[in-house]
Amino acid sequence: MNNQELEGKWNQVKGDFKQKYGKVTDDDATYSEGKFDEMLGRLQEKTGKTKEALRDEIEKW
């Protein structure tokens, strides 16, 4: 497992935690941020791209 895959898995865990935290506090912004972080983590793991590269690519859409 390379660094991008490991970071991707960590971002998924972090995103999941933010979603759960957002549900507990009824904070929609935290929940949405968690979903986005989880998605970035999955993309990182599958593509091997950095989080910043993926964010740049998404912003171009």
C-alpha positions in Angstrom: 0.0 0.0 0.0 1.5 3.4 -1.0 1.2 6.7 0.8 -1.7 7.9 -1.4 -3.7 4.8 -0.7 -3.0 5.0 3.0 -4.0 8.7 3.1 -7.1 7.9 1.1 -8.2 5.3 3.7 -7.5 7.9 6.5 -9.6 10.5 4.7 -12.4 8.0 4.5 -12.3 7.4 8.2 -12.1 11.1 8.9 -15.1 11.7 6.6 -17.1 9.0 8.3 -16.3 10.5 11.7 -17.5 14.0 10.5 -20.7 12.5 9.2 -21.4 10.8 12.5 -20.5 13.9 14.4 -22.7 16.0 12.2 -25.6 13.6 12.8 -25.2 13.8 16.6 -25.1 17.6 16.6 -27.6 18.1 13.7 -24.8 20.1 11.9 -25.5 19.7 8.2 -22.2 21.5 7.2 -20.1 19.0 9.2 -22.1 16.1 7.7 -21.7 17.4 4.1 -18.0 18.0 4.7 -17.6 14.5 6.0 -19.3 13.0 2.9 -17.0 15.1 0.6 -13.9 14.0 2.6 -15.0 10.3 2.4 -15.5 10.7 -1.4 -12.0 12.2 -1.7 -10.5 9.4 0.3 -12.1 6.8 -1.9 -10.9 8.6 -5.1 -7.4 8.9 -3.6 -7.3 5.2 -2.8 -8.4 4.2 -6.3 -6.5 6.7 -8.4 -3.4 7.3 -6.4 -3.8 11.0 -6.9 -3.2 13.5 -4.1 -6.1 15.2 -2.3 -5.1 18.5 -3.7 -5.0 17.2 -7.3 -8.4 15.7 -6.9 -9.8 19.0 -5.4 -8.3 20.9 -8.4 -9.9 18.5 -10.8 -13.3 18.7 -9.1 -13.2 22.5 -9.1 -12.6 22.6 -12.9 -15.9 20.8 -13.5 
